[in-house]
Amino acid sequence: MGNFGFAQIAIVVVLVVLLFGRGKISSLMGDVAKGIKSFKKGMATDLPDENAEPKNISENNQDTKDKE
């Protein structure tokens, strides 16, 4: 079952191209590439530090009101 020769792979590729068309396959591959780039970008972003003290928005707003 695992022994696929070049001829079998070529036949499958030709059938896929005939069924879906070259334009559909290329647009699908472009969408896959965008998804991979987006995933890598999401993984590369820094996560917030667990030990960092969270900012309190209400305190910041009070400080600006006091200064005015």
PDB file with SEQRES, HELIX, SHEET and CRYST1 records, atoms N, CA, C and O in Angstrom:
SEQRES   1 A   68  MET GLY ASN PHE GLY PHE ALA GLN ILE ALA ILE VAL VAL          
SEQRES   2 A   68  VAL LEU VAL VAL LEU LEU PHE GLY ARG GLY LYS ILE SER          
SEQRES   3 A   68  SER LEU MET GLY ASP VAL ALA LYS GLY ILE LYS SER PHE          
SEQRES   4 A   68  LYS LYS GLY MET ALA THR ASP LEU PRO ASP GLU ASN ALA          
SEQRES   5 A   68  GLU PRO LYS ASN ILE SER GLU ASN ASN GLN ASP THR LYS          
SEQRES   6 A   68  ASP LYS GLU                                                  
HELIX    1 AA1 PHE A    6  PHE A   20  1                                  15    
HELIX    2 AA2 ARG A   22  ALA A   44  1                                  23    
HELIX    3 AA3 ILE A   57  LYS A   67  1                                  11    
CRYST1    1.000    1.000    1.000  90.00  90.00  90.00 P 1           1          
ATOM      1  N   MET A   1       0.826  -1.200   0.000  1.00  0.00           N  
ATOM      2  CA  MET A   1       0.000   0.000   0.000  1.00  0.00           C  
ATOM      3  C   MET A   1       0.863   1.255   0.000  1.00  0.00           C  
ATOM      4  O   MET A   1       0.472   2.266  -0.583  1.00  0.00           O  
ATOM      5  N   GLY A   2       2.026   1.213   0.639  1.00  0.00           N  
ATOM      6  CA  GLY A   2       2.883   2.379   0.754  1.00  0.00           C  
ATOM      7  C   GLY A   2       3.851   2.537  -0.409  1.00  0.00           C  
ATOM      8  O   GLY A   2       4.588   3.523  -0.455  1.00  0.00           O  
ATOM      9  N   ASN A   3       3.874   1.603  -1.344  1.00  0.00           N  
ATOM     10  CA  ASN A   3       4.801   1.683  -2.466  1.00  0.00           C  
ATOM     11  C   ASN A   3       4.142   2.377  -3.652  1.00  0.00           C  
ATOM     12  O   ASN A   3       3.543   1.733  -4.513  1.00  0.00           O  
ATOM     13  N   PHE A   4       4.263   3.690  -3.680  1.00  0.00           N  
ATOM     14  CA  PHE A   4       3.731   4.441  -4.805  1.00  0.00           C  
ATOM     15  C   PHE A   4       4.888   4.822  -5.711  1.00  0.00           C  
ATOM     16  O   PHE A   4       5.887   5.385  -5.263  1.00  0.00           O  
ATOM     17  N   GLY A   5       4.743   4.513  -6.975  1.00  0.00           N  
ATOM     18  CA  GLY A   5       5.773   4.862  -7.936  1.00  0.00           C  
ATOM     19  C   GLY A   5       5.501   6.226  -8.536  1.00  0.00           C  
ATOM     20  O   GLY A   5       4.482   6.857  -8.255  1.00  0.00           O  
ATOM     21  N   PHE A   6       6.424   6.666  -9.363  1.00  0.00           N  
ATOM     22  CA  PHE A   6       6.294   7.969 -10.016  1.00  0.00           C  
ATOM     23  C   PHE A   6       5.056   8.022 -10.897  1.00  0.00           C  
ATOM     24  O   PHE A   6       4.386   9.052 -10.970  1.00  0.00           O  
ATOM     25  N   ALA A   7       4.750   6.923 -11.561  1.00  0.00           N  
ATOM     26  CA  ALA A   7       3.603   6.892 -12.478  1.00  0.00           C  
ATOM     27  C   ALA A   7       2.287   7.100 -11.723  1.00  0.00           C  
ATOM     28  O   ALA A   7       1.422   7.844 -12.184  1.00  0.00           O  
ATOM     29  N   GLN A   8       2.132   6.451 -10.574  1.00  0.00           N  
ATOM     30  CA  GLN A   8       0.901   6.603  -9.796  1.00  0.00           C  
ATOM     31  C   GLN A   8       0.747   8.020  -9.270  1.00  0.00           C  
ATOM     32  O   GLN A   8      -0.349   8.580  -9.290  1.00  0.00           O  
ATOM     33  N   ILE A   9       1.842   8.598  -8.802  1.00  0.00           N  
ATOM     34  CA  ILE A   9       1.791   9.973  -8.295  1.00  0.00           C  
ATOM     35  C   ILE A   9       1.465  10.944  -9.426  1.00  0.00           C  
ATOM     36  O   ILE A   9       0.691  11.881  -9.234  1.00  0.00           O  
ATOM     37  N   ALA A  10       2.048  10.728 -10.597  1.00  0.00           N  
ATOM     38  CA  ALA A  10       1.779  11.593 -11.750  1.00  0.00           C  
ATOM     39  C   ALA A  10       0.315  11.515 -12.164  1.00  0.00           C  
ATOM     40  O   ALA A  10      -0.291  12.532 -12.504  1.00  0.00           O  
ATOM     41  N   ILE A  11      -0.258  10.307 -12.138  1.00  0.00           N  
ATOM     42  CA  ILE A  11      -1.670  10.145 -12.495  1.00  0.00           C  
ATOM     43  C   ILE A  11      -2.565  10.891 -11.514  1.00  0.00           C  
ATOM     44  O   ILE A  11      -3.521  11.551 -11.923  1.00  0.00           O  
ATOM     45  N   VAL A  12      -2.264  10.791 -10.236  1.00  0.00           N  
ATOM     46  CA  VAL A  12      -3.067  11.482  -9.223  1.00  0.00           C  
ATOM     47  C   VAL A  12      -2.963  12.997  -9.403  1.00  0.00           C  
ATOM     48  O   VAL A  12      -3.970  13.697  -9.292  1.00  0.00           O  
ATOM     49  N   VAL A  13      -1.774  13.508  -9.676  1.00  0.00           N  
ATOM     50  CA  VAL A  13      -1.585  14.948  -9.879  1.00  0.00           C  
ATOM     51  C   VAL A  13      -2.375  15.420 -11.096  1.00  0.00           C  
ATOM     52  O   VAL A  13      -3.026  16.463 -11.047  1.00  0.00           O  
ATOM     53  N   VAL A  14      -2.322  14.665 -12.172  1.00  0.00           N  
ATOM     54  CA  VAL A  14      -3.067  15.035 -13.389  1.00  0.00           C  
ATOM     55  C   VAL A  14      -4.563  15.035 -13.116  1.00  0.00           C  
ATOM     56  O   VAL A  14      -5.266  15.944 -13.558  1.00  0.00           O  
ATOM     57  N   LEU A  15      -5.066  14.041 -12.400  1.00  0.00           N  
ATOM     58  CA  LEU A  15      -6.493  13.988 -12.079  1.00  0.00           C  
ATOM     59  C   LEU A  15      -6.925  15.171 -11.209  1.00  0.00           C  
ATOM     60  O   LEU A  15      -7.990  15.749 -11.423  1.00  0.00           O  
ATOM     61  N   VAL A  16      -6.096  15.526 -10.233  1.00  0.00           N  
ATOM     62  CA  VAL A  16      -6.424  16.663  -9.358  1.00  0.00           C  
ATOM     63  C   VAL A  16      -6.469  17.948 -10.161  1.00  0.00           C  
ATOM     64  O   VAL A  16      -7.373  18.762  -9.976  1.00  0.00           O  
ATOM     65  N   VAL A  17      -5.505  18.142 -11.049  1.00  0.00           N  
ATOM     66  CA  VAL A  17      -5.479  19.354 -11.868  1.00  0.00           C  
ATOM     67  C   VAL A  17      -6.700  19.388 -12.799  1.00  0.00           C  
ATOM     68  O   VAL A  17      -7.290  20.449 -13.000  1.00  0.00           O  
ATOM     69  N   LEU A  18      -7.075  18.258 -13.357  1.00  0.00           N  
ATOM     70  CA  LEU A  18      -8.250  18.215 -14.233  1.00  0.00           C  
ATOM     71  C   LEU A  18      -9.536  18.496 -13.464  1.00  0.00           C  
ATOM     72  O   LEU A  18     -10.426  19.173 -13.979  1.00  0.00           O  
ATOM     73  N   LEU A  19      -9.642  17.990 -12.251  1.00  0.00           N  
ATOM     74  CA  LEU A  19     -10.859  18.182 -11.460  1.00  0.00           C  
ATOM     75  C   LEU A  19     -11.001  19.614 -10.948  1.00  0.00           C  
ATOM     76  O   LEU A  19     -12.081  20.199 -11.029  1.00  0.00           O  
ATOM     77  N   PHE A  20      -9.926  20.171 -10.426  1.00  0.00           N  
ATOM     78  CA  PHE A  20     -10.019  21.474  -9.770  1.00  0.00           C  
ATOM     79  C   PHE A  20      -9.559  22.630 -10.647  1.00  0.00           C  
ATOM     80  O   PHE A  20      -9.986  23.764 -10.433  1.00  0.00           O  
ATOM     81  N   GLY A  21      -8.729  22.380 -11.597  1.00  0.00           N  
ATOM     82  CA  GLY A  21      -8.212  23.453 -12.446  1.00  0.00           C  
ATOM     83  C   GLY A  21      -7.003  24.117 -11.802  1.00  0.00           C  
ATOM     84  O   GLY A  21      -6.872  24.168 -10.579  1.00  0.00           O  
ATOM     85  N   ARG A  22      -6.130  24.619 -12.656  1.00  0.00           N  
ATOM     86  CA  ARG A  22      -4.887  25.216 -12.160  1.00  0.00           C  
ATOM     87  C   ARG A  22      -5.131  26.458 -11.323  1.00  0.00           C  
ATOM     88  O   ARG A  22      -4.445  26.667 -10.323  1.00  0.00           O  
ATOM     89  N   GLY A  23      -6.097  27.290 -11.708  1.00  0.00           N  
ATOM     90  CA  GLY A  23      -6.355  28.537 -10.983  1.00  0.00           C  
ATOM     91  C   GLY A  23      -6.852  28.289  -9.574  1.00  0.00           C  
ATOM     92  O   GLY A  23      -6.445  28.977  -8.638  1.00  0.00           O  
ATOM     93  N   LYS A  24      -7.727  27.311  -9.416  1.00  0.00           N  
ATOM     94  CA  LYS A  24      -8.279  26.992  -8.103  1.00  0.00           C  
ATOM     95  C   LYS A  24      -7.187  26.460  -7.176  1.00  0.00           C  
ATOM     96  O   LYS A  24      -7.154  26.804  -5.994  1.00  0.00           O  
ATOM     97  N   ILE A  25      -6.304  25.632  -7.702  1.00  0.00           N  
ATOM     98  CA  ILE A  25      -5.230  25.058  -6.889  1.00  0.00           C  
ATOM     99  C   ILE A  25      -4.253  26.145  -6.458  1.00  0.00           C  
ATOM    100  O   ILE A  25      -3.819  26.167  -5.307  1.00  0.00           O  
ATOM    101  N   SER A  26      -3.903  27.049  -7.376  1.00  0.00           N  
ATOM    102  CA  SER A  26      -2.956  28.106  -7.020  1.00  0.00           C  
ATOM    103  C   SER A  26      -3.557  29.061  -5.995  1.00  0.00           C  
ATOM    104  O   SER A  26      -2.847  29.526  -5.104  1.00  0.00           O  
ATOM    105  N   SER A  27      -4.845  29.361  -6.103  1.00  0.00           N  
ATOM    106  CA  SER A  27      -5.462  30.242  -5.103  1.00  0.00           C  
ATOM    107  C   SER A  27      -5.549  29.538  -3.757  1.00  0.00           C  
ATOM    108  O   SER A  27      -5.397  30.172  -2.713  1.00  0.00           O  
ATOM    109  N   LEU A  28      -5.793  28.237  -3.775  1.00  0.00           N  
ATOM    110  CA  LEU A  28      -5.835  27.468  -2.532  1.00  0.00           C  
ATOM    111  C   LEU A  28      -4.465  27.466  -1.864  1.00  0.00           C  
ATOM    112  O   LEU A  28      -4.371  27.625  -0.647  1.00  0.00           O  
ATOM    113  N   MET A  29      -3.409  27.288  -2.640  1.00  0.00           N  
ATOM    114  CA  MET A  29      -2.055  27.300  -2.086  1.00  0.00           C  
ATOM    115  C   MET A  29      -1.705  28.687  -1.532  1.00  0.00           C  
ATOM    116  O   MET A  29      -1.003  28.795  -0.526  1.00  0.00           O  
ATOM    117  N   GLY A  30      -2.190  29.737  -2.184  1.00  0.00           N  
ATOM    118  CA  GLY A  30      -1.967  31.092  -1.681  1.00  0.00           C  
ATOM    119  C   GLY A  30      -2.650  31.302  -0.340  1.00  0.00           C  
ATOM    120  O   GLY A  30      -2.090  31.933   0.556  1.00  0.00           O  
ATOM    121  N   ASP A  31      -3.860  30.771  -0.203  1.00  0.00           N  
ATOM    122  CA  ASP A  31      -4.578  30.874   1.064  1.00  0.00           C  
ATOM    123  C   ASP A  31      -3.868  30.093   2.168  1.00  0.00           C  
ATOM    124  O   ASP A  31      -3.807  30.543   3.312  1.00  0.00           O  
ATOM    125  N   VAL A  32      -3.338  28.932   1.825  1.00  0.00           N  
ATOM    126  CA  VAL A  32      -2.587  28.134   2.801  1.00  0.00           C  
ATOM    127  C   VAL A  32      -1.344  28.897   3.244  1.00  0.00           C  
ATOM    128  O   VAL A  32      -1.022  28.919   4.432  1.00  0.00           O  
ATOM    129  N   ALA A  33      -0.648  29.519   2.307  1.00  0.00           N  
ATOM    130  CA  ALA A  33       0.554  30.282   2.640  1.00  0.00           C  
ATOM    131  C   ALA A  33       0.214  31.456   3.558  1.00  0.00           C  
ATOM    132  O   ALA A  33       0.953  31.728   4.504  1.00  0.00           O  
ATOM    133  N   LYS A  34      -0.891  32.153   3.294  1.00  0.00           N  
ATOM    134  CA  LYS A  34      -1.310  33.262   4.157  1.00  0.00           C  
ATOM    135  C   LYS A  34      -1.623  32.766   5.565  1.00  0.00           C  
ATOM    136  O   LYS A  34      -1.288  33.421   6.552  1.00  0.00           O  
ATOM    137  N   GLY A  35      -2.261  31.615   5.647  1.00  0.00           N  
ATOM    138  CA  GLY A  35      -2.571  31.043   6.951  1.00  0.00           C  
ATOM    139  C   GLY A  35      -1.328  30.686   7.731  1.00  0.00           C  
ATOM    140  O   GLY A  35      -1.265  30.917   8.939  1.00  0.00           O  
ATOM    141  N   ILE A  36      -0.335  30.124   7.058  1.00  0.00           N  
ATOM    142  CA  ILE A  36       0.917  29.770   7.721  1.00  0.00           C  
ATOM    143  C   ILE A  36       1.643  31.022   8.198  1.00  0.00           C  
ATOM    144  O   ILE A  36       2.160  31.049   9.315  1.00  0.00           O  
ATOM    145  N   LYS A  37       1.687  32.066   7.359  1.00  0.00           N  
ATOM    146  CA  LYS A  37       2.332  33.319   7.758  1.00  0.00           C  
ATOM    147  C   LYS A  37       1.628  33.936   8.952  1.00  0.00           C  
ATOM    148  O   LYS A  37       2.278  34.427   9.875  1.00  0.00           O  
ATOM    149  N   SER A  38       0.305  33.914   8.938  1.00  0.00           N  
ATOM    150  CA  SER A  38      -0.457  34.466  10.044  1.00  0.00           C  
ATOM    151  C   SER A  38      -0.197  33.683  11.331  1.00  0.00           C  
ATOM    152  O   SER A  38      -0.067  34.272  12.404  1.00  0.00           O  
ATOM    153  N   PHE A  39      -0.124  32.373  11.221  1.00  0.00           N  
ATOM    154  CA  PHE A  39       0.146  31.532  12.387  1.00  0.00           C  
ATOM    155  C   PHE A  39       1.527  31.827  12.954  1.00  0.00           C  
ATOM    156  O   PHE A  39       1.685  31.962  14.167  1.00  0.00           O  
ATOM    157  N   LYS A  40       2.530  31.927  12.083  1.00  0.00           N  
ATOM    158  CA  LYS A  40       3.890  32.220  12.542  1.00  0.00           C  
ATOM    159  C   LYS A  40       3.960  33.589  13.190  1.00  0.00           C  
ATOM    160  O   LYS A  40       4.644  33.763  14.200  1.00  0.00           O  
ATOM    161  N   LYS A  41       3.259  34.568  12.621  1.00  0.00           N  
ATOM    162  CA  LYS A  41       3.245  35.917  13.191  1.00  0.00           C  
ATOM    163  C   LYS A  41       2.593  35.900  14.569  1.00  0.00           C  
ATOM    164  O   LYS A  41       3.068  36.565  15.490  1.00  0.00           O  
ATOM    165  N   GLY A  42       1.519  35.149  14.712  1.00  0.00           N  
ATOM    166  CA  GLY A  42       0.850  35.041  15.996  1.00  0.00           C  
ATOM    167  C   GLY A  42       1.710  34.358  17.037  1.00  0.00           C  
ATOM    168  O   GLY A  42       1.672  34.733  18.209  1.00  0.00           O  
ATOM    169  N   MET A  43       2.482  33.370  16.638  1.00  0.00           N  
ATOM    170  CA  MET A  43       3.356  32.669  17.575  1.00  0.00           C  
ATOM    171  C   MET A  43       4.556  33.519  17.969  1.00  0.00           C  
ATOM    172  O   MET A  43       5.113  33.343  19.052  1.00  0.00           O  
ATOM    173  N   ALA A  44       4.958  34.437  17.098  1.00  0.00           N  
ATOM    174  CA  ALA A  44       6.140  35.253  17.352  1.00  0.00           C  
ATOM    175  C   ALA A  44       5.843  36.443  18.260  1.00  0.00           C  
ATOM    176  O   ALA A  44       6.764  37.000  18.856  1.00  0.00           O  
ATOM    177  N   THR A  45       4.590  36.840  18.378  1.00  0.00           N  
ATOM    178  CA  THR A  45       4.270  37.997  19.208  1.00  0.00           C  
ATOM    179  C   THR A  45       4.535  37.668  20.663  1.00  0.00           C  
ATOM    180  O   THR A  45       4.292  36.550  21.118  1.00  0.00           O  
ATOM    181  N   ASP A  46       5.039  38.663  21.390  1.00  0.00           N  
ATOM    182  CA  ASP A  46       5.360  38.470  22.792  1.00  0.00           C  
ATOM    183  C   ASP A  46       4.086  38.375  23.609  1.00  0.00           C  
ATOM    184  O   ASP A  46       3.158  39.167  23.451  1.00  0.00           O  
ATOM    185  N   LEU A  47       4.070  37.392  24.480  1.00  0.00           N  
ATOM    186  CA  LEU A  47       2.951  37.263  25.393  1.00  0.00           C  
ATOM    187  C   LEU A  47       3.187  38.184  26.583  1.00  0.00           C  
ATOM    188  O   LEU A  47       4.340  38.443  26.928  1.00  0.00           O  
ATOM    189  N   PRO A  48       2.136  38.683  27.220  1.00  0.00           N  
ATOM    190  CA  PRO A  48       2.335  39.545  28.371  1.00  0.00           C  
ATOM    191  C   PRO A  48       3.057  38.799  29.484  1.00  0.00           C  
ATOM    192  O   PRO A  48       2.821  37.612  29.712  1.00  0.00           O  
ATOM    193  N   ASP A  49       3.931  39.507  30.165  1.00  0.00           N  
ATOM    194  CA  ASP A  49       4.707  38.920  31.251  1.00  0.00           C  
ATOM    195  C   ASP A  49       3.775  38.574  32.409  1.00  0.00           C  
ATOM    196  O   ASP A  49       2.963  39.397  32.829  1.00  0.00           O  
ATOM    197  N   GLU A  50       3.899  37.353  32.920  1.00  0.00           N  
ATOM    198  CA  GLU A  50       3.016  36.919  33.999  1.00  0.00           C  
ATOM    199  C   GLU A  50       3.289  37.683  35.292  1.00  0.00           C  
ATOM    200  O   GLU A  50       2.376  37.873  36.096  1.00  0.00           O  
ATOM    201  N   ASN A  51       4.531  38.125  35.506  1.00  0.00           N  
ATOM    202  CA  ASN A  51       4.895  38.808  36.738  1.00  0.00           C  
ATOM    203  C   ASN A  51       4.639  40.313  36.671  1.00  0.00           C  
ATOM    204  O   ASN A  51       4.725  41.007  37.685  1.00  0.00           O  
ATOM    205  N   ALA A  52       4.329  40.807  35.498  1.00  0.00           N  
ATOM    206  CA  ALA A  52       4.100  42.241  35.347  1.00  0.00           C  
ATOM    207  C   ALA A  52       2.804  42.626  36.042  1.00  0.00           C  
ATOM    208  O   ALA A  52       1.825  41.879  36.035  1.00  0.00           O  
ATOM    209  N   GLU A  53       2.822  43.809  36.642  1.00  0.00           N  
ATOM    210  CA  GLU A  53       1.635  44.292  37.342  1.00  0.00           C  
ATOM    211  C   GLU A  53       0.644  44.847  36.321  1.00  0.00           C  
ATOM    212  O   GLU A  53       1.015  45.691  35.504  1.00  0.00           O  
ATOM    213  N   PRO A  54      -0.607  44.391  36.351  1.00  0.00           N  
ATOM    214  CA  PRO A  54      -1.574  44.895  35.375  1.00  0.00           C  
ATOM    215  C   PRO A  54      -1.879  46.367  35.617  1.00  0.00           C  
ATOM    216  O   PRO A  54      -1.878  46.847  36.751  1.00  0.00           O  
ATOM    217  N   LYS A  55      -2.139  47.063  34.525  1.00  0.00           N  
ATOM    218  CA  LYS A  55      -2.453  48.484  34.623  1.00  0.00           C  
ATOM    219  C   LYS A  55      -3.913  48.654  35.010  1.00  0.00           C  
ATOM    220  O   LYS A  55      -4.784  47.935  34.522  1.00  0.00           O  
ATOM    221  N   ASN A  56      -4.165  49.594  35.876  1.00  0.00           N  
ATOM    222  CA  ASN A  56      -5.528  49.890  36.271  1.00  0.00           C  
ATOM    223  C   ASN A  56      -5.968  51.129  35.519  1.00  0.00           C  
ATOM    224  O   ASN A  56      -5.460  52.224  35.757  1.00  0.00           O  
ATOM    225  N   ILE A  57      -6.902  50.956  34.621  1.00  0.00           N  
ATOM    226  CA  ILE A  57      -7.330  52.053  33.754  1.00  0.00           C  
ATOM    227  C   ILE A  57      -8.002  53.159  34.555  1.00  0.00           C  
ATOM    228  O   ILE A  57      -7.818  54.338  34.250  1.00  0.00           O  
ATOM    229  N   SER A  58      -8.776  52.804  35.570  1.00  0.00           N  
ATOM    230  CA  SER A  58      -9.486  53.823  36.340  1.00  0.00           C  
ATOM    231  C   SER A  58      -8.521  54.729  37.096  1.00  0.00           C  
ATOM    232  O   SER A  58      -8.786  55.922  37.246  1.00  0.00           O  
ATOM    233  N   GLU A  59      -7.400  54.176  37.577  1.00  0.00           N  
ATOM    234  CA  GLU A  59      -6.401  55.016  38.260  1.00  0.00           C  
ATOM    235  C   GLU A  59      -5.775  56.003  37.288  1.00  0.00           C  
ATOM    236  O   GLU A  59      -5.535  57.157  37.641  1.00  0.00           O  
ATOM    237  N   ASN A  60      -5.508  55.550  36.059  1.00  0.00           N  
ATOM    238  CA  ASN A  60      -4.923  56.439  35.060  1.00  0.00           C  
ATOM    239  C   ASN A  60      -5.870  57.581  34.730  1.00  0.00           C  
ATOM    240  O   ASN A  60      -5.426  58.715  34.552  1.00  0.00           O  
ATOM    241  N   ASN A  61      -7.149  57.306  34.646  1.00  0.00           N  
ATOM    242  CA  ASN A  61      -8.118  58.348  34.329  1.00  0.00           C  
ATOM    243  C   ASN A  61      -8.224  59.361  35.466  1.00  0.00           C  
ATOM    244  O   ASN A  61      -8.396  60.553  35.208  1.00  0.00           O  
ATOM    245  N   GLN A  62      -8.128  58.920  36.701  1.00  0.00           N  
ATOM    246  CA  GLN A  62      -8.200  59.832  37.842  1.00  0.00           C  
ATOM    247  C   GLN A  62      -6.974  60.731  37.884  1.00  0.00           C  
ATOM    248  O   GLN A  62      -7.077  61.909  38.227  1.00  0.00           O  
ATOM    249  N   ASP A  63      -5.826  60.188  37.539  1.00  0.00           N  
ATOM    250  CA  ASP A  63      -4.605  60.985  37.535  1.00  0.00           C  
ATOM    251  C   ASP A  63      -4.696  62.128  36.532  1.00  0.00           C  
ATOM    252  O   ASP A  63      -4.262  63.242  36.824  1.00  0.00           O  
ATOM    253  N   THR A  64      -5.245  61.870  35.378  1.00  0.00           N  
ATOM    254  CA  THR A  64      -5.337  62.929  34.364  1.00  0.00           C  
ATOM    255  C   THR A  64      -6.367  63.985  34.758  1.00  0.00           C  
ATOM    256  O   THR A  64      -6.211  65.156  34.415  1.00  0.00           O  
ATOM    257  N   LYS A  65      -7.418  63.582  35.477  1.00  0.00           N  
ATOM    258  CA  LYS A  65      -8.418  64.541  35.921  1.00  0.00           C  
ATOM    259  C   LYS A  65      -7.859  65.454  36.999  1.00  0.00           C  
ATOM    260  O   LYS A  65      -8.184  66.640  37.043  1.00  0.00           O  
ATOM    261  N   ASP A  66      -7.012  64.898  37.875  1.00  0.00           N  
ATOM    262  CA  ASP A  66      -6.415  65.679  38.953  1.00  0.00           C  
ATOM    263  C   ASP A  66      -5.437  66.727  38.422  1.00  0.00           C  
ATOM    264  O   ASP A  66      -5.312  67.807  39.000  1.00  0.00           O  
ATOM    265  N   LYS A  67      -4.757  66.421  37.342  1.00  0.00           N  
ATOM    266  CA  LYS A  67      -3.744  67.329  36.782  1.00  0.00           C  
ATOM    267  C   LYS A  67      -4.386  68.526  36.094  1.00  0.00           C  
ATOM    268  O   LYS A  67      -3.745  69.568  35.954  1.00  0.00           O  
ATOM    269  N   GLU A  68      -5.621  68.404  35.669  1.00  0.00           N  
ATOM    270  CA  GLU A  68      -6.272  69.479  34.920  1.00  0.00           C  
ATOM    271  C   GLU A  68      -6.736  70.562  35.799  1.00  0.00           C  
ATOM    272  O   GLU A  68      -7.306  71.543  35.321  1.00  0.00           O  
TER     273      GLU A  68                                                      
END                                                                             
